[in-house]
Amino acid sequence: MAVRDPRRAIALFRDVFGAQFVVGGDNHQIGIRSMVFKLPTNVKVEFLSPLFADSYLARYLDEYGEGFHHATLFVDDIQSTIRDLESQGFELVDTKLDDTHWLETFLRPNSTFGCLIQVVQSDLDWYQPHPVCTPESVLNGEWRWWGTQVWHVSALPADYSEARVTRFQRGA
């Protein structure tokens, strides 16, 4: 779900529907904050909010408003799924197959009934809550996505550079 401020969405999904926080953090490469919650039925919902006024998500919210952004479908073999989708005439965009832990592609909404669909093959466990990451610490900007995992700002890996990742997205 695309939201300007995730606090209200957290109040609804965690406090009313009983969702459990799984993981979250800021991704300065694309200018978003992401927070994943798991409902008691094992359905997950991700709240995406913009970090910068000029991020793609801020522009999306300006154009479409808050609400549904995309659905993620996990598959066992993304290469086979891509072949199947293309053979059926579905248009794919932003295919990224260079990370061994997270392979993804998106189906354009104009070929999927107006819904952006993300197709993912991943060996990561998206059901177990992160042992120390909390919604409050994410809202305070204490966690960063780098690669396929979150890092506390006090323990970022040596190859992480806030200036470098911010520069790529925002033209700084």
Buried (B, 14 or more C-beta within 10 A) or exposed (E): BBBBEBEEBBEEBBEEEEBBBBBBBBBBBBBBBBBBBBBEEEEBBBBBBBBBEEBEBBEBBEEEEBEEBBEBEEBEEBEEBBEEBEEEEBEBEEEEEEEEEBBBBBBBBEBBEEEBBBBBBBEEEBEEBBEEBBBEBBBEEBBBBBEEBBBEBEEBEEEBEEEEBBEEBBEE
